[in-house]
Amino acid sequence: MQRYNVVRLIREGLSGHKGWQPAWRKAEPKPSYDAVIIGGGGHGLATAYYLAKLHGMTNIAVVEKGWIGGGNSGRNTTIIRSNYLYDASAALYNHALTLWKDLSRELNYNIMMSHRGVLNLAHDEGEARQLKRRVEANRLNGVQAEWLEAKEVKAFCPPISVAADARYPVIGATLQRDGGVNRHDAVVWGFARAASDMGVDIIEQCEVTGIDTDKDVITGVRTTRGTIATEKVACVTAGHTSVIAGMLGLRLPIESHPLQALVSEPLKPVLPCVVMSNAVHVYMSQSSKGELVIGAGIDPYLSYTQRGSFDIIEHQMAALIELFPFVSRVRMMRQWGGIVDVCPDASPIISKTPVKGFYVDGGWGTGGWKATPGSGHALADLVANDEPNAIAAPFTLERFVTGNLVAEHGAAAVAH
Ligand SMILES: Cc1cc2nc3c(=O)[nH]c(=O)nc-3n(C[C@H](O)[C@H](O)[C@H](O)COP(=O)(O)OP(=O)(O)OC[C@H]3O[C@@H](n4cnc5c(N)ncnc54)[C@H](O)[C@@H]3O)c2cc1C
């Protein structure tokens, strides 16, 4: 793999940038692999990377129906945090946060990780009590968390309005200082480059159309570029998990909803952190290009259209202007949507299935980006060893039978 460093950058700059190599190989499908990962998003590519790096499984393929990072990985607002309520979630998301911290160096690829802090606002006493409880739970789990009173919120994030006569006044907030944002395509490309370098085949424009089994044991996948024999298939397809599982006749406890986001014209640096509000249902950060990146909750109906409806935009902008009055003078540039798979307890699935050799990583709802390296790490372990490790164990499909749910609606509420 061609290393990226300052010396090479200067050398290439002086020689017309003619020496750069493609970041990853354009692979053709082979007749068989030890494992096939369906879905070339952040989670699928991270899984491939950790399978190769930690488990020595390099005869594997990531098959992607479009281009890598063209799914939710390329549509999300990249908010990273780990301040969930329950022990199982804290372990999963904090594991991911730990991996994020060193990922640029590990991948030799700048993922533009910015630990600028995430504020979760409270607008009434009930919400403040819930959030303070979450701060205590977070601290017990080693998650960085603190409670700020309204004037401390204002000091940390000056553009926010803490006017007492607002319809939803800000009475305080939790702050996770090591939460933040990063750069979605850099993460995807960084994982792809490192996995490809270890021998993983990344095959784009290759849609899985069927999965072959023999007596409930995986034997291969059918794709638009031919049939591939394999004994292990990992389904890592975000908003299409049920579609892939349906190819095997499996019905998963998942609903698929549109989730949308929008960005403003670029501004000078104005917002120093990520701000989220469950009550008014909006969140915002500022990208390194200067755009305000704005999101809300899911559209309430089930759909596979990647758009979202206008009333959600109208509601989120009304809420945002109340929190940040200056936004009323900012023009919006782009809006888009993705499809998110939501489980009944707002927690993901990392699991074996009744079909031997078929593994599912999905149901991340509105907040799976933050888990990307942790999810890939845990799924790689599951695929390699055929047993969930301690981090994945609470997120297997059995919980929907035993009732041992990880009910994170409170902490996952406004999308992310
Ligand atoms: C608008 C929006 C904002 C979001 N904001 C945040 C946020 O701020 N923070 C956060 O933590 N999370 C956020 N999320 C959620 C996050 O984007 C996802 O949970 C995460 O990116 C999922 O990653 P993935 O790799 O599993 O999925 P994807 O990136 O969607 O990858 C799955 C891939 O599977 C491919 N695929 C599907 N079917 C097939 C097939 N039959 N054959 C081959 N390939 C197939 C798709 O083309 C796709 O590229 C947001 C989501 C949206 C839509």
The ligand as a Tripos MOL2 file, in Angstrom:
@<TRIPOS>MOLECULE
LIG
   53    58     1     0     0
SMALL
NO_CHARGES

@<TRIPOS>ATOM
      1 C1        -29.9500   11.0480    6.8330 C.3       1 LIG1
      2 C2        -29.2060   10.1320    7.7540 C.ar      1 LIG1
      3 C3        -28.4720   10.6770    8.7950 C.ar      1 LIG1
      4 C4        -27.7840    9.8340    9.6730 C.ar      1 LIG1
      5 N1        -26.9910   10.3930   10.6330 N.ar      1 LIG1
      6 C5        -26.3070    9.6060   11.5000 C.ar      1 LIG1
      7 C6        -25.4650   10.2050   12.4830 C.ar      1 LIG1
      8 O1        -25.3220   11.4230   12.5530 O.2       1 LIG1
      9 N2        -24.8160    9.3760   13.3520 N.ar      1 LIG1
     10 C7        -24.9660    8.0220   13.3060 C.ar      1 LIG1
     11 O2        -24.3860    7.3450   14.1510 O.2       1 LIG1
     12 N3        -25.7100    7.4170   12.3320 N.ar      1 LIG1
     13 C8        -26.3890    8.1840   11.4370 C.ar      1 LIG1
     14 N4        -27.1650    7.6010   10.4550 N.ar      1 LIG1
     15 C9        -27.2340    6.1360   10.3710 C.3       1 LIG1
     16 C10       -26.0120    5.5930    9.6350 C.3       1 LIG1
     17 O3        -25.8720    6.2380    8.3970 O.3       1 LIG1
     18 C11       -26.1190    4.0940    9.3890 C.3       1 LIG1
     19 O4        -26.5110    3.4080   10.5650 O.3       1 LIG1
     20 C12       -24.7740    3.5290    8.9460 C.3       1 LIG1
     21 O5        -24.1520    4.3570    7.9980 O.3       1 LIG1
     22 C13       -24.9920    2.1630    8.3670 C.3       1 LIG1
     23 O6        -23.7930    1.7450    7.7430 O.3       1 LIG1
     24 P1        -23.7750    0.4630    6.8700 P.3       1 LIG1
     25 O7        -22.4010    0.2800    6.3850 O.co2     1 LIG1
     26 O8        -24.4140   -0.6450    7.6260 O.co2     1 LIG1
     27 O9        -24.8220    0.8020    5.7040 O.3       1 LIG1
     28 P2        -24.6630    1.4290    4.2450 P.3       1 LIG1
     29 O10       -23.6380    2.4850    4.1840 O.co2     1 LIG1
     30 O11       -26.0470    1.7790    3.7850 O.co2     1 LIG1
     31 O12       -24.1290    0.2070    3.4260 O.3       1 LIG1
     32 C14       -24.9470   -0.8650    3.0330 C.3       1 LIG1
     33 C15       -24.6550   -1.1440    1.5890 C.3       1 LIG1
     34 O13       -25.3430   -2.3320    1.2030 O.3       1 LIG1
     35 C16       -25.5720   -2.2160   -0.1810 C.3       1 LIG1
     36 N5        -26.5700   -3.2070   -0.5830 N.ar      1 LIG1
     37 C17       -27.8830   -3.2350   -0.2760 C.ar      1 LIG1
     38 N6        -28.4750   -4.2750   -0.8760 N.ar      1 LIG1
     39 C18       -27.5040   -4.9350   -1.5580 C.ar      1 LIG1
     40 C19       -27.4900   -6.0880   -2.3780 C.ar      1 LIG1
     41 N7        -28.5910   -6.7910   -2.6450 N.pl3     1 LIG1
     42 N8        -26.3070   -6.4880   -2.9200 N.ar      1 LIG1
     43 C20       -25.1540   -5.7950   -2.6890 C.ar      1 LIG1
     44 N9        -25.1290   -4.6830   -1.9440 N.ar      1 LIG1
     45 C21       -26.2870   -4.2650   -1.3760 C.ar      1 LIG1
     46 C22       -26.0340   -0.7810   -0.3430 C.3       1 LIG1
     47 O14       -25.8960   -0.3140   -1.6680 O.3       1 LIG1
     48 C23       -25.1330   -0.0550    0.6420 C.3       1 LIG1
     49 O15       -24.0210    0.5700    0.0290 O.3       1 LIG1
     50 C24       -27.8630    8.4080    9.5390 C.ar      1 LIG1
     51 C25       -28.6060    7.8740    8.4810 C.ar      1 LIG1
     52 C26       -29.2510    8.7180    7.5780 C.ar      1 LIG1
     53 C27       -30.0230    8.1150    6.4490 C.3       1 LIG1
@<TRIPOS>BOND
     1     1     2 1
     2     2     3 ar
     3     2    52 ar
     4     3     4 ar
     5     4     5 ar
     6     4    50 ar
     7     5     6 ar
     8     6     7 ar
     9     6    13 1
    10     7     8 2
    11     7     9 ar
    12     9    10 ar
    13    10    11 2
    14    10    12 ar
    15    12    13 ar
    16    13    14 ar
    17    14    15 1
    18    14    50 ar
    19    15    16 1
    20    16    17 1
    21    16    18 1
    22    18    19 1
    23    18    20 1
    24    20    21 1
    25    20    22 1
    26    22    23 1
    27    23    24 1
    28    24    25 2
    29    24    26 1
    30    24    27 1
    31    27    28 1
    32    28    29 2
    33    28    30 1
    34    28    31 1
    35    31    32 1
    36    32    33 1
    37    33    34 1
    38    33    48 1
    39    34    35 1
    40    35    36 1
    41    35    46 1
    42    36    37 ar
    43    36    45 ar
    44    37    38 ar
    45    38    39 ar
    46    39    40 ar
    47    39    45 ar
    48    40    41 1
    49    40    42 ar
    50    42    43 ar
    51    43    44 ar
    52    44    45 ar
    53    46    47 1
    54    46    48 1
    55    48    49 1
    56    50    51 ar
    57    51    52 ar
    58    52    53 1
@<TRIPOS>SUBSTRUCTURE
     1 LIG1         1 GROUP 0 **** ****
